[in-house]
Amino acid sequence: MSIIKKLASQTAIYGLSSIFGRFLNYLLVPLYTYYFTAAEYGVVSEFYAYAGFFSVLLLFGFETGYFRFRDKEHPDRDVAYSTGLIFVVLINLSFFALILMVNSQLSAALNYANHPEYVLCFSMILIMDAIAAIPFARLRAENKAFRFAGIKIFEILATVLLSLFFIVYCPKVYAENHESWIAPIYNPAIGIGYIFIANLMASGFKFLLLAPQLSGLAWGFDRVLFGRMIRYSLPMVVIGFAGIINEMLDRALLKYLLPYDSHTNMKMLGIYSACYKLSILMSLFIQAFRYAAEPFFFAYADKSDARQVYAVVLKFFVIFCVFIFLLVSLFIDFFKYFVGDEFRSGLEVVPILLMANLCLGIYVNLSIWYKLTDRTLMGAFVSLAGAALTVALNVWWIPLLGYLGSAWATLACYSSMAIVSYLLGQKYYPVNYDVKRVIGYIGLGIGLYFAYNQLLVTIDWQPWLLAGALMLLYLLITALCEGRQLRKLS
């Protein structure tokens, strides 16, 4: 249990920093949704959807590849690090050169011919983030969670402050006096473009803070090691790309598949994207867990009790995720104020997306079988199957159900991937997961959610009081079922 406590503490460090950082970033959601229309916010959502795909392609899976081949014995001259970093830098410089050549044509193809700066800004953000991913991976591998978290928080804080400056402060000063000191740096015509500019400047600050880690470029490029890393990492590109399809494709397709006019489609895209943000707590925990768990899974794989530990990790992971599901779903009347009134018509997708992200988190846990057995190609096939299901269901359900179809497609995809990954894992890397309790806790969470909706119309209780009572019931049932292991963890 001590190793689980260590994993929990690492997750807490990443999680608290992520929660604080994302909370700051979360404050941008009401800023954007109160200052811009749903259609304008749809533009931002579309670009972030595209960015997800390119972030995978520009990293080539070398983040996970570095964990697999890093030199634990000689960390002061880790050639796997320098080899991966040099390769990622070259790939991204080539990408930037390509964008410079086709920017006008690409902007026109995306219907943003009047704003080619959108594409240019986003490509620069993508490049800096991709290159920074390798130094961040090294910080994680060396258990430098505080430095990792500090840089992440600084980047988000810079994004928030710059967004407030360009979106709130500058328009106010400019409206009072067009010839004020703000005039040379502010142009009202740029509008939502300042969201991209703020992100670009924050990424630049982050890049500067990671400069000491870039000195590892001097350790050289090992061609033989590169061959091993690229063979291991390329399937991770497929896995990552398929994962982005599952996560982001709905927002890219809504613009084209919703059965309305173009303006209404962008409005619906903005509403769906804003409500998607309300599942942020689940995403935060999964992201924090992944930061801590990926290096942990690799480092602990040689221990005799590794598989037993992995099983316990999954169970407690699900317990906490169900808690988050209930917290957001039952107190949705509070969380809805984080988006503007125009966006609240899409709140019905929030519980579905929360459960979808819970299934994604289970898949993250179960995916250790192909990473530890070097069967990344099989993992890629699982992700591709999930991506194919996502595409098919979105094409089928969006015209029929609107953005609600996208939410159900996301849940169907992640739950299917978790099931398939479990079955394959039991064949190639069997772990005795407590399947009955995992399914039981998920069922309990869903049951309490439906009970809340039924009881709300039958008993004369305040919604917050009923929600609190059901949350307490969940915690009591969990404590009774897991009391012995919880005492060991305390």
Helices and strands as residue ranges (DSSP letters): H 2-26, H 28-35, H 38-57, H 62-69, G 75-77, H 79-109, H 116-141, H 145-164, I 165-169, H 170-176, G 183-185, G 188-190, H 193-209, G 211-219, H 223-257, H 262-276, G 277-279, H 280-300, H 306-330, H 332-335, G 336-338, G 341-349, H 350-366, H 368-372, H 376-401, H 403-428, H 435-456, H 463-489
